[in-house]
Amino acid sequence: MCLIALAWQVHPRYPLVVAANRDEFHARRTMALAPWVENAEVLGGRDLQAGGSWMGARRGGRFAAVTNYRTPNPGPGEWSRGALVQDFLLGAARAPETAVRLMCDADRYGPFNLLISDGQELVWATNRPTPAWRSVPAGVHGVSNGAPSFVEGRPWPKVVKMMTALGCWVKQPGAAEAACTPLLVALADDASVAEAALPDTGVGQAMERLLAPVFVRGLRYGTRASSVVRVSAAGAVVFCERRFAANGVPAGETRLELPPA
C-alpha cells in the first residue's frame, strides 16, 4: 500500500474501517482480491512477484497492511515485506506479540510501515529510522510512505485528505450500511499538490510531484487498486476493491463479504 486511512474504535458497529490505495508498477504481476487458498476466511490480493500481500482481512477481525517507507536508495531488503501481511493473517499470534518478535528481524526487510490488528488491539511497527512499534490509539489516522499521522506532526497532504474523507464518512447517519462508493470516490482524487506542500523524501522534486496526489496516475507506475475494508465488532468483513491499469484506466471491481465469526 502507499496510502492508508483508518478509523479505529470510532464507529459503534465497525471498530475498524480502512480506505487505502496501492501504488505499484503496472507491470508487476498481481492477483486481485479473492479468498486465499490457504484459508478461505482470509480476503486480500496477492503479489505474484515477491509473494505475500499488501493488505488483507480475516473473518474474526484480523487485519494487516504494509506500506513502503520512502527513502533514497533503500535497497530491496533480504525478506519480502508482503510476507509480514501474509504471515499475520494466516497466523494466530496477538498483534503486540507479533510486533515484539518482528523487532529482532525488522532490518532484514526493506523500509516499511506495518499495521496489524487481532480484533482487540491495533499495532503499528516500522524499521525506519530504527525498529519500533506502538499500539495505535482510538481515532482516525493515516499513513503513506513516511511516518504515520499519530507519530508525525505534519502528515502529507494526501494523508490529511483521506483522513478528512474517512472522518466525515464515519460520522454520517447510516454510514455502517452505506456502500463503499463514497470512500472509493475520495480515493480517486488525482488533484495535484502545491509545490510548497510537497514532502521531501530524497527522491527529487519531479518524483515527489508525481506521487503526491491521493490517486497516482501514470503510464508505468501508479495506483493499481483502491480498497475499502469494514470489520464489524462481531468479526464480519466487507472488502471492496477497484482495480486500475496504466493511466488510471478502470480494470475491474470486486466486493466480498465474510459473516460474523
C-alpha positions in Angstrom: 0.0 0.0 0.0 1.0 3.6 -0.4 -1.8 5.4 1.3 -3.9 4.1 4.2 -6.6 6.0 6.2 -8.2 4.1 9.0 -10.8 4.7 11.7 -10.0 2.6 14.8 -12.6 2.3 17.6 -14.6 5.2 16.2 -17.7 3.7 14.7 -20.1 1.9 17.1 -20.6 -1.1 14.8 -17.4 -1.2 12.8 -14.3 -0.9 15.1 -12.1 -0.8 12.0 -12.7 1.0 8.7 -9.9 1.3 6.2 -9.7 3.2 2.9 -6.4 2.6 1.0 -4.7 3.0 -2.3 -2.0 0.6 -3.6 0.5 2.3 -5.9 2.8 0.0 -7.8 4.5 -0.6 -11.2 1.7 -1.7 -13.6 3.9 -4.5 -15.0 4.2 -6.2 -11.6 2.1 -9.4 -11.6 -0.8 -9.3 -9.1 -3.7 -11.4 -8.1 -6.9 -9.5 -7.5 -8.9 -9.5 -4.2 -10.1 -13.1 -3.5 -10.4 -15.6 -0.7 -7.0 -17.2 -0.1 -6.3 -20.8 -1.0 -4.6 -21.4 2.4 -7.6 -20.1 4.3 -10.9 -19.1 2.6 -11.7 -16.9 5.6 -8.8 -14.5 4.6 -9.6 -11.9 1.9 -7.0 -9.9 0.0 -4.9 -9.5 -3.1 -1.6 -11.3 -3.7 1.8 -10.2 -5.0 2.8 -12.8 -7.6 6.3 -11.5 -8.0 7.7 -11.4 -4.4 4.9 -13.3 -2.7 2.8 -12.1 0.2 0.2 -9.3 0.1 -0.1 -5.6 0.7 -3.4 -5.8 2.6 -5.9 -8.3 3.8 -8.5 -9.1 6.4 -9.7 -12.3 8.1 -13.1 -13.3 9.5 -13.0 -12.7 13.2 -11.3 -9.3 13.0 -7.7 -10.0 11.9 -6.3 -7.3 9.6 -2.9 -6.4 8.2 -1.5 -3.8 5.7 2.0 -2.7 4.8 3.4 0.4 3.1 6.9 1.1 1.9 8.8 3.8 3.8 10.2 6.1 1.2 14.0 6.8 1.4 16.6 7.4 -1.2 18.2 4.1 -2.4 16.6 1.9 0.2 17.7 -1.5 -1.2 15.3 -4.4 -1.7 15.6 -6.0 1.7 16.5 -9.6 2.3 12.9 -10.6 3.0 9.6 -9.6 1.3 7.6 -7.0 3.2 4.4 -8.7 1.8 5.3 -11.8 3.9 4.6 -9.7 7.0 1.0 -9.3 6.0 0.6 -12.8 4.8 2.1 -14.4 7.9 0.0 -12.4 10.3 -3.3 -13.1 8.5 -2.6 -16.8 8.4 -1.3 -16.9 12.0 -2.8 -16.8 15.4 -0.4 -14.6 17.5 -1.7 -11.4 19.1 -0.7 -8.1 17.4 1.6 -6.9 20.2 3.3 -10.3 20.4 3.9 -10.2 16.6 5.4 -6.7 16.8 7.8 -7.7 19.6 9.0 -10.7 17.7 9.4 -8.6 14.5 11.8 -6.2 16.1 14.6 -8.8 16.1 14.4 -9.2 12.3 13.0 -5.8 11.2 16.1 -4.7 9.4 16.0 -7.7 7.1 13.1 -6.1 5.3 13.0 -3.1 3.0 11.8 0.1 4.8 8.2 -0.4 5.9 5.2 0.7 7.9 3.1 -2.3 9.2 -0.4 -2.1 10.6 -1.8 -5.2 12.2 -4.9 -5.9 14.3 -6.0 -9.0 16.1 -9.5 -7.6 16.6 -8.7 -6.3 20.1 -5.7 -4.2 19.5 -4.2 -2.3 16.5 -0.5 -2.0 16.3 2.0 -0.1 14.1 5.5 -1.3 13.5 8.4 0.0 11.4 12.1 -0.3 10.8 12.7 3.4 10.0 14.6 5.2 11.3 15.1 2.3 13.7 12.9 -0.7 14.6 10.0 0.4 16.7 6.3 -0.4 17.4 3.4 1.0 19.4 -0.3 0.5 19.9 -2.5 2.8 17.8 -4.9 4.9 19.9 -8.6 5.2 19.0 -9.3 7.8 16.3 -9.0 8.5 12.6 -5.4 8.1 11.4 -3.4 7.9 8.2 -0.1 6.7 6.8 1.6 6.8 3.5 5.3 6.3 2.7 6.6 8.1 5.8 5.7 8.3 9.5 2.0 7.9 10.3 -0.2 10.7 11.5 -0.1 9.6 15.1 3.7 9.9 15.0 4.5 12.7 12.5 3.4 16.2 13.4 2.8 17.2 9.8 1.1 14.4 7.8 1.4 14.6 4.0 -1.4 16.4 2.1 -2.7 13.1 0.7 -2.9 11.6 4.2 -4.8 14.6 5.5 -7.2 14.5 2.6 -8.1 10.8 3.2 -8.3 11.2 7.0 -10.8 14.0 6.4 -12.9 12.0 4.0 -12.9 9.0 6.3 -13.7 11.1 9.3 -16.7 12.6 7.6 -17.9 9.1 6.4 -17.9 7.6 9.9 -20.0 10.5 11.3 -22.7 10.2 8.6 -26.1 8.7 9.7 -26.3 5.2 8.3 -22.6 5.1 7.4 -22.5 1.5 8.7 -24.9 0.4 5.9 -23.5 2.7 3.2 -21.9 1.4 0.1 -18.1 1.6 -0.3 -18.6 4.2 -3.1 -18.1 7.5 -1.2 -14.7 6.4 0.1 -13.7 4.9 -3.3 -14.6 8.3 -4.8 -12.3 10.0 -2.3 -9.5 7.6 -3.1 -9.8 8.6 -6.8 -8.8 12.2 -6.2 -5.9 12.9 -8.5 -5.6 16.6 -7.8 -2.0 17.9 -7.8 -0.4 19.3 -4.6 1.1 22.7 -4.3 4.9 22.7 -4.6 5.4 24.2 -1.1 3.4 21.4 0.4 5.3 18.5 -1.2 7.1 16.2 1.2 10.9 15.9 0.9 11.8 12.2 1.0 15.0 12.5 -1.1 13.7 11.2 -4.4 13.7 14.6 -6.2 11.0 17.2 -6.8 9.7 15.7 -10.0 9.0 12.3 -8.3 7.6 14.0 -5.2 5.1 15.8 -7.5 4.1 12.6 -9.3 3.5 10.7 -6.1 1.8 13.5 -4.1 -1.9 13.0 -5.2 -4.2 10.6 -3.4 -4.6 8.8 -6.7 -1.4 8.4 -8.7 -2.0 8.4 -12.5 0.9 7.1 -14.6 1.9 5.0 -17.6 4.5 2.8 -15.9 3.7 3.4 -12.2 0.5 4.5 -10.4 -2.5 3.5 -8.3 -3.2 -0.2 -9.1 -6.1 -0.7 -6.6 -8.4 1.3 -4.3 -9.8 -0.6 -1.4 -12.3 -0.1 1.4 -12.5 -2.6 4.3 -15.0 -2.7 7.1 -14.6 -5.1 10.1 -17.6 -5.3 12.5 -17.4 -5.9 16.2 -18.6 -9.5 15.6 -15.8 -10.1 13.1 -17.7 -9.8 9.9 -15.7 -8.3 7.0 -16.8 -6.3 3.9 -14.0 -5.8 1.4 -14.4 -3.7 -1.8 -11.6 -3.3 -4.4 -11.4 -1.2 -7.6 -8.5 -2.0 -9.9 -6.8 0.2 -12.4 -4.4 -0.3 -15.4 -1.9 2.2 -16.8 -3.0 5.9 -16.6 -5.8 5.0 -14.2 -8.0 3.1 -16.7 -10.6 1.0 -14.8 -9.7 -2.7 -14.8 -12.3 -4.4 -12.6 -14.1 -4.3 -9.3 -14.7 -6.9 -6.6 -16.8 -6.8 -3.4 -16.6 -9.7 -1.0 -18.1 -10.3 2.4 -17.5 -12.7 5.3 -20.1 -13.4 8.0 -19.5 -12.8 11.7 -17.2 -15.2 13.5 
